[in-house]
Amino acid sequence: MPSNVAEPYRIKMVEPLVMHTRDERQQAIEKAGHNTFLLKSKMCYIDLLTDSGTSAMSDRQWSAMMVGDEAYAGAVSFDRLEAAVQNSYGLPFVVPTHQGRGAEHLISLILIRPGMHVPGNMYFTTTRAHQELAGGTFHDVIIDEAHDPSAQHPFKGNVDIDEFTALIDEVGAENIAYINVALTVNLAGGQPVSMANIEAVRRVCDEHHIIMWSDATRLAENAWFIQQREDGYRDTSCADIVREMLSHFDGLTMSGKKDCLVNIGGFLAMRDESIFTKARELVVLYEGMPTYGGLAGRDLEAMAVGLVEATDDAYLTHRIGQVTYLGERLQEAGVPVVQPIGGHAVFLDALRFLPHLSQDDLPAQSLAAELFVASGVRSMERGIVSAGRDAEGNNRHPKLELVRLTIPRRVYTDRHMDVVADAVIDLHRNAERIRGLEFVYEPPTLRFFSSRFQPKA
Ligand code: F0G
């Protein structure tokens, strides 16, 4: 089953890959406490840990970097980023930050007062952590299908409008800081939100005077799904769909490390000048001057070019086609994956992959470690470990217990996807041999990054 579109670029520079032996990988995973985040990247043959900051930049981005203005204040590189955001996203005010969580930190400080509530279409780790640090309580208002790995729905990232309005009735609109709509939804499997749903959320926000914010980290991929799946958008370019989606929002946080095709960078963009003023005040304290926000001038230049390239139809068709190709190969071989296949990653359903383990055996963590030992493919846990503990200190038990095979943008070929598929299929055949894990070290926040584990007896 060949992927039907070839890469819409040719390769000008290469980075050699090295395949280590199984014994070397076994030693490496033990040294890393069975946490794929703690592996040395040079030990990984194909690195699918994340699509964040791992993109290959284009020749146009590299040349833009050469004209970066490194002035401390008033740099022209900021003007170019601002113009690109205004033009491509239709939002007038822009504040750069070092990456997405820098933007999340600032918007949480600006909009959340202690005791307030923040609904969203499923949590994301850093986003919720910043909402909670600012004294807010996150509420998941995604549709139920998103929590079921095998439920079919073209827009599994949609907000459940009834749940959103029920929350408003329960806590009062004045206690809702804002609603955060992620485009696409990472932890649901890279699932998109429809334009109709965005419009429906807007109507509720208008009625109750609630701020509608977006985590726009993967908005170009969301636009491609709207083009392919929603009535009336087949002939609309993804660039135009991006502008239409954002026309409904008051502002956004962006991790440029994904859909701006850069290795570092992020920003806040918004319509409201008073939010903009507060963001400019805070960014100086935490990130840097409002014209660089913790980035070099050259980073702003690369992001300004990348955010436009990411909405190109040919690029997106290959990008998501490659993810779909990997997902379909696994599905055909009977490997349990989250359906439909999302935009940036294929997610293995660890509870069905390892039916002999319970969620407290940390099956996704264990599967990610075993896949690395078997094949050199690095993936990431997105399950009970990532979900962390609640305010009472108990482990959260998310409905999804997943291993994410995240595809970097413009980095690997479809042949690499075959190597990954073969490795996962082989592991699935021998899955009953995989044991559970237990914590030996757990940090207080964002524990998935640095926890250490050992095999359960
Ligand atoms: N929002 C979403 C939906 C994300 O996926 C991420 C990062 C962030 C915000 C934070 O952005 O990393 O630039 O600070 N996701 C990465 C991942 C880490 O691997 O999924 P950041």
Residues whose N, C-alpha, C, O or C-beta is under 5 A from the ligand:
A	BS01	F0G	L49 T50 D51 S52 Q99 G100 R101 F124 T126 N186 D215 T217 S255 K257 G265
